[in-house]
Amino acid sequence: MLNTNPKFIYFDLDDTLLNHKKAEENGLKDVHSYFEELHEVPSEQLINTYHHINKGLWEEYGRGEIDRHILHRRRFEETFIELGIRGELYSEAGKVYMSYYRTHWEWVEGAKEAFDVIRSNYNVGIITNGFAETQWMKIDQFGFRDMVSQIVISEEVGVMKPHSKIFDYSTDCVGCDRSEILYVGDSFASDVKGGKAAGWKVAWFTSSPTKEGEELADLVFDDWRLLLKMLGII
């Protein structure tokens, strides 16, 4: 439970404030409709194959084993090859996907209302993994520049969460003690473990917590009203 009144609250962006998973799934469904070669493949098979391959590539990218250009190429190239589709379509597929993905961005249910209440009572910021140009498009589309005082994007720092460097940098940005920072995020590995290792308080947004996560996080919630209650603002 939260036993201190934070001086600063950082939020993760994807799948905490904004519903990345839903937008990604809808973008992939659009890719499925766009390419005739995919019409014989069930859309769920495309989504599941892409998710599996993309997850592995992001792990390689996070370890510094590949760069962003290789990630962009391989995620659709390897997905298409796995599905028996011409891998050389990867370049067009990547462009089609991004053009659709950005049209499906939306708030996580309940997040906007809670975020607006929190930012009217606390100093807030955002820390997000991802490619800078994509994350800045989301930030600008939803007006976060005017809502928060700090925005930290992994690509601009040079490491991804849960690397200590991004949390150290974010701590320095706000100029308060580590124990006075609360981090709200959905990922156990990136947000909970990374935030706690940095000496921060952590509120874990999840509907399927693990025992380890429940023991490590200061608060586990799947209803934004609970976070507001624990912060004493409802």
C-alpha positions as CSV (number, residue, x, y, z in Angstrom):
1,M,0.0,0.0,0.0
2,L,1.1,3.6,-0.5
3,N,2.5,4.8,2.8
4,T,3.9,8.1,1.6
5,N,2.6,11.2,-0.2
6,P,4.7,11.4,-3.4
7,K,6.1,14.6,-4.6
8,F,6.2,13.5,-8.2
9,I,4.3,10.8,-10.2
10,Y,5.6,9.3,-13.4
11,F,3.3,7.3,-15.7
12,D,4.2,4.7,-18.3
13,L,2.4,5.5,-21.6
14,D,1.7,2.3,-23.6
15,D,-1.0,0.0,-22.0
16,T,-1.1,2.2,-18.9
17,L,-2.5,5.5,-20.2
18,L,-2.9,4.6,-23.9
19,N,-4.2,1.2,-25.1
20,H,-1.3,0.1,-27.3
21,K,-2.3,-3.6,-27.4
22,K,-5.7,-2.8,-28.8
23,A,-4.3,-0.3,-31.4
24,E,-1.7,-2.8,-32.4
25,E,-4.2,-5.6,-32.9
26,N,-6.5,-3.3,-34.9
27,G,-3.6,-2.1,-37.0
28,L,-2.7,-5.8,-37.8
29,K,-6.2,-6.5,-38.8
30,D,-6.0,-3.6,-41.2
31,V,-2.7,-5.1,-42.6
32,H,-4.6,-8.4,-43.0
33,S,-7.3,-6.7,-45.0
34,Y,-4.8,-4.7,-47.1
35,F,-2.7,-7.6,-48.5
36,E,-4.5,-10.1,-50.7
37,E,-1.7,-12.6,-49.9
38,L,-2.9,-12.7,-46.3
39,H,-6.6,-13.4,-47.0
40,E,-6.0,-17.2,-46.8
41,V,-4.5,-16.8,-43.4
42,P,-6.7,-16.2,-40.4
43,S,-6.3,-12.7,-38.9
44,E,-5.7,-14.2,-35.4
45,Q,-2.8,-16.3,-36.8
46,L,-1.2,-13.1,-38.2
47,I,-1.7,-11.3,-34.9
48,N,-0.3,-14.2,-32.8
49,T,2.7,-14.8,-35.1
50,Y,3.5,-11.1,-35.2
51,H,3.3,-10.7,-31.4
52,H,5.6,-13.6,-30.8
53,I,8.2,-12.4,-33.3
54,N,8.0,-8.7,-32.4
55,K,8.3,-9.5,-28.6
56,G,11.6,-11.4,-29.3
57,L,12.9,-8.6,-31.5
58,W,12.2,-6.0,-28.8
59,E,14.1,-8.1,-26.3
60,E,17.0,-8.2,-28.7
61,Y,16.8,-4.5,-29.3
62,G,16.6,-3.9,-25.5
63,R,19.8,-5.9,-25.0
64,G,21.5,-3.8,-27.8
65,E,21.9,-6.8,-30.1
66,I,20.0,-5.2,-33.0
67,D,19.2,-1.6,-34.0
68,R,15.8,-0.2,-34.8
69,H,16.2,-0.6,-38.5
70,I,16.7,-4.3,-38.2
71,L,13.8,-4.6,-35.8
72,H,11.5,-2.8,-38.3
73,R,12.6,-5.0,-41.2
74,R,12.6,-8.4,-39.4
75,R,9.2,-8.1,-37.6
76,F,7.1,-8.2,-40.7
77,E,9.7,-10.1,-42.9
78,E,9.9,-13.0,-40.4
79,T,6.1,-12.9,-39.7
80,F,5.4,-13.2,-43.4
81,I,7.9,-16.0,-44.0
82,E,6.5,-17.9,-41.0
83,L,3.0,-17.6,-42.6
84,G,4.2,-18.7,-46.0
85,I,3.9,-15.1,-47.5
86,R,6.6,-13.4,-49.6
87,G,9.0,-11.9,-47.1
88,E,9.9,-9.1,-49.4
89,L,6.6,-7.4,-48.7
90,Y,7.9,-6.4,-45.3
91,S,8.8,-2.8,-46.3
92,E,5.3,-2.1,-47.6
93,A,3.7,-3.9,-44.7
94,G,5.6,-1.8,-42.2
95,K,4.4,1.4,-43.8
96,V,0.8,0.2,-44.0
97,Y,0.8,-0.9,-40.4
98,M,2.1,2.4,-39.1
99,S,-0.4,4.3,-41.2
100,Y,-3.3,2.4,-39.6
101,Y,-1.8,1.9,-36.1
102,R,-1.8,5.6,-35.4
103,T,-5.5,5.8,-36.2
104,H,-6.4,3.4,-33.4
105,W,-4.8,5.2,-30.5
106,E,-7.1,5.7,-27.6
107,W,-7.0,6.0,-23.8
108,V,-7.1,2.9,-21.6
109,E,-10.6,2.8,-20.0
110,G,-10.8,5.0,-17.0
111,A,-7.2,6.3,-17.4
112,K,-8.0,9.8,-18.7
113,E,-10.4,10.7,-16.0
114,A,-8.0,9.5,-13.3
115,F,-5.0,11.1,-15.0
116,D,-6.7,14.5,-15.1
117,V,-7.6,14.3,-11.4
118,I,-4.0,13.3,-10.5
119,R,-2.3,15.9,-12.6
120,S,-4.5,18.6,-11.0
121,N,-3.1,17.5,-7.6
122,Y,0.4,16.4,-8.3
123,N,3.4,17.1,-10.5
124,V,3.4,14.4,-13.2
125,G,5.5,13.1,-16.0
126,I,5.8,10.3,-18.5
127,I,8.5,7.6,-19.1
128,T,8.0,5.4,-22.1
129,N,10.0,2.8,-24.0
130,G,9.7,3.0,-27.8
131,F,10.9,4.9,-30.9
132,A,11.0,8.6,-30.3
133,E,9.0,9.8,-33.4
134,T,6.1,7.4,-32.7
135,Q,5.9,8.2,-29.0
136,W,6.1,12.0,-29.7
137,M,3.2,11.6,-32.2
138,K,1.1,10.0,-29.4
139,I,2.2,12.7,-26.9
140,D,1.2,15.4,-29.3
141,Q,-2.0,13.8,-30.4
142,F,-3.2,13.5,-26.8
143,G,-1.8,16.9,-25.7
144,F,0.6,15.5,-23.1
145,R,3.1,18.3,-23.6
146,D,0.7,20.6,-21.9
147,M,-0.3,18.1,-19.2
148,V,3.1,17.0,-17.8
149,S,6.4,18.6,-16.7
150,Q,8.7,15.8,-17.7
151,I,8.7,13.4,-20.7
152,V,11.4,10.7,-20.9
153,I,11.6,8.5,-24.0
154,S,13.9,5.5,-24.0
155,E,15.4,6.0,-27.4
156,E,16.5,9.6,-26.5
157,V,18.1,8.4,-23.3
158,G,19.8,5.5,-25.0
159,V,18.5,2.6,-22.9
160,M,15.1,1.0,-22.3
161,K,13.4,0.3,-19.1
162,P,14.2,-1.4,-16.8
163,H,17.8,-0.2,-17.2
164,S,18.9,1.9,-14.2
165,K,20.1,4.7,-16.4
166,I,16.6,5.7,-17.5
167,F,15.4,5.8,-13.9
168,D,18.5,7.7,-12.7
169,Y,18.0,10.2,-15.5
170,S,14.3,10.6,-14.7
171,T,15.1,11.0,-11.0
172,D,17.6,13.8,-11.8
173,C,14.9,15.5,-13.9
174,V,12.5,16.1,-11.0
175,G,15.0,17.0,-8.3
176,C,13.4,15.1,-5.4
177,D,14.4,12.1,-3.3
178,R,13.9,8.7,-5.0
179,S,11.5,7.6,-2.2
180,E,9.3,10.6,-3.0
181,I,8.7,9.4,-6.6
182,L,5.7,7.2,-7.5
183,Y,5.7,5.3,-10.8
184,V,2.5,4.0,-12.4
185,G,3.0,1.3,-15.0
186,D,1.6,-2.0,-16.4
187,S,4.8,-4.0,-17.1
188,F,6.2,-6.1,-14.2
189,A,9.7,-6.4,-15.8
190,S,10.0,-2.8,-17.1
191,D,8.0,-0.8,-14.6
192,V,7.7,-2.7,-11.3
193,K,11.1,-4.2,-11.2
194,G,12.8,-1.2,-12.8
195,G,11.0,1.3,-10.6
196,K,11.6,-0.6,-7.3
197,A,15.3,-1.1,-8.2
198,A,15.6,2.7,-8.6
199,G,14.2,3.2,-5.1
200,W,10.8,4.5,-6.2
201,K,7.3,3.6,-5.1
202,V,5.5,1.7,-7.7
203,A,1.8,1.2,-8.5
204,W,1.3,-1.8,-10.8
205,F,-1.6,-1.5,-13.2
206,T,-2.6,-5.1,-14.0
207,S,-5.6,-7.4,-14.0
208,S,-3.5,-10.5,-13.6
209,P,-0.9,-9.9,-10.9
210,T,1.7,-12.5,-9.9
211,K,2.6,-13.3,-6.3
212,E,6.1,-11.8,-6.9
213,G,4.6,-8.6,-8.3
214,E,2.1,-8.3,-5.4
215,E,5.0,-8.5,-2.9
216,L,7.2,-6.1,-4.8
217,A,4.8,-3.4,-5.8
218,D,3.5,-0.8,-3.3
219,L,0.0,-0.9,-4.9
220,V,-1.6,-3.3,-7.3
221,F,-4.7,-2.1,-9.1
222,D,-6.9,-2.7,-12.1
223,D,-9.4,0.1,-11.3
224,W,-8.1,3.6,-11.6
225,R,-10.4,4.7,-8.8
226,L,-8.4,2.6,-6.4
227,L,-5.2,4.6,-7.3
228,L,-7.1,7.8,-6.7
229,K,-8.4,6.5,-3.3
230,M,-4.9,5.5,-2.2
231,L,-3.6,8.9,-3.2
232,G,-6.3,10.5,-1.0
233,I,-8.0,12.4,-3.8
234,I,-11.4,10.8,-3.8
